Amino acid sequence: MSDLASKFELAVKYVQDGMAKDQYKDSNKELTDDDRLLFYAFYKQVTEGDVKGSQPYAINFVARAKWDAWNKVKGLSKEDAMQQYVDLLSQMAPEWFSYSGLDKYRK
């Protein structure tokens, strides 16, 4: 597994397990819906490739927002999507990689 793939896996664990809330508990930093959608889009691009299916109806707001976000990164390579996921997290939580909560996932 490449260094980027390993770092991506750690970044996903950090985001999915909500470790930022613990690491930055004394901060007023919060993920916006747009931030969450970006993480979702990059993750889906890495794990499934380009968006599939047709755009959901606007009345199904959540599904449509996710589809739209994923569609915006259509054509992005797996490696580029991994890198952008890691870069986005590094921008939002600069010390994430050294967070001790990730130690159990390090290989």
C-alpha positions as CSV (number, residue, x, y, z in Angstrom):
1,M,0.0,0.0,0.0
2,S,1.4,3.4,-0.9
3,D,2.1,6.1,1.6
4,L,-0.7,8.2,0.2
5,A,-3.2,5.3,0.5
6,S,-2.1,4.7,4.2
7,K,-2.4,8.4,5.0
8,F,-5.9,8.5,3.3
9,E,-7.1,5.5,5.4
10,L,-5.9,7.3,8.6
11,A,-7.6,10.5,7.4
12,V,-10.9,8.6,6.8
13,K,-10.7,7.1,10.3
14,Y,-10.1,10.5,11.8
15,V,-13.1,12.1,10.0
16,Q,-15.5,9.1,10.4
17,D,-14.7,8.6,14.1
18,G,-15.1,12.2,14.9
19,M,-11.6,12.6,16.3
20,A,-11.5,16.3,15.5
21,K,-14.2,16.9,18.1
22,D,-11.9,15.4,20.8
23,Q,-8.7,17.0,19.5
24,Y,-10.2,20.4,19.1
25,K,-12.8,20.3,21.9
26,D,-11.7,23.7,23.2
27,S,-12.0,25.3,19.8
28,N,-15.0,26.7,18.0
29,K,-14.1,24.9,14.8
30,E,-17.1,23.1,13.2
31,L,-17.4,21.3,9.9
32,T,-19.9,22.9,7.7
33,D,-22.3,21.0,5.5
34,D,-20.2,22.0,2.5
35,D,-17.1,20.6,4.2
36,R,-18.9,17.3,4.9
37,L,-20.0,17.1,1.3
38,L,-16.5,17.6,0.1
39,F,-15.2,14.8,2.3
40,Y,-18.0,12.6,1.1
41,A,-17.3,13.4,-2.6
42,F,-13.6,12.7,-2.4
43,Y,-14.3,9.5,-0.4
44,K,-16.8,8.2,-2.9
45,Q,-14.5,9.1,-5.8
46,V,-11.7,7.1,-4.2
47,T,-13.9,4.1,-3.3
48,E,-16.3,3.9,-6.2
49,G,-15.0,6.1,-9.0
50,D,-17.2,8.5,-11.0
51,V,-20.8,9.1,-9.8
52,K,-23.3,6.6,-11.0
53,G,-27.0,6.9,-11.7
54,S,-29.1,9.9,-12.4
55,Q,-29.4,13.0,-10.3
56,P,-32.0,12.6,-7.5
57,Y,-35.0,14.8,-7.5
58,A,-34.6,18.2,-5.7
59,I,-37.2,17.1,-3.1
60,N,-34.8,14.5,-1.9
61,F,-32.4,17.2,-0.6
62,V,-29.8,15.1,1.1
63,A,-29.4,12.5,-1.7
64,R,-29.3,15.3,-4.3
65,A,-26.6,17.3,-2.4
66,K,-24.4,14.2,-2.1
67,W,-24.9,13.3,-5.7
68,D,-24.1,16.9,-6.8
69,A,-21.0,17.0,-4.6
70,W,-19.7,13.7,-6.0
71,N,-20.6,14.8,-9.6
72,K,-18.4,17.9,-9.2
73,V,-15.3,15.6,-8.7
74,K,-16.2,13.3,-11.6
75,G,-13.1,12.4,-13.6
76,L,-10.7,12.9,-10.7
77,S,-8.3,10.0,-10.4
78,K,-8.3,7.8,-7.3
79,E,-4.9,9.2,-6.3
80,D,-5.9,12.8,-6.8
81,A,-9.1,12.3,-4.8
82,M,-7.1,10.7,-2.0
83,Q,-4.7,13.6,-2.0
84,Q,-7.4,16.2,-2.0
85,Y,-9.2,14.4,0.9
86,V,-5.9,14.5,2.9
87,D,-5.2,18.1,1.9
88,L,-8.6,19.2,2.9
89,L,-8.3,17.6,6.3
90,S,-4.8,19.0,6.8
91,Q,-6.1,22.5,6.0
92,M,-8.9,22.1,8.6
93,A,-7.1,20.2,11.3
94,P,-3.3,20.8,10.7
95,E,-2.2,18.5,13.6
96,W,-4.6,15.6,12.7
97,F,-1.8,13.2,11.5
98,S,0.0,13.3,14.9
99,Y,-3.2,12.8,16.9
100,S,-2.8,10.0,19.4
101,G,-6.2,8.6,18.8
102,L,-5.0,7.3,15.4
103,D,-2.2,5.2,17.0
104,K,-4.4,2.1,17.1
105,Y,-4.8,2.3,13.3
106,R,-1.2,2.9,12.4
107,K,0.6,0.0,10.8
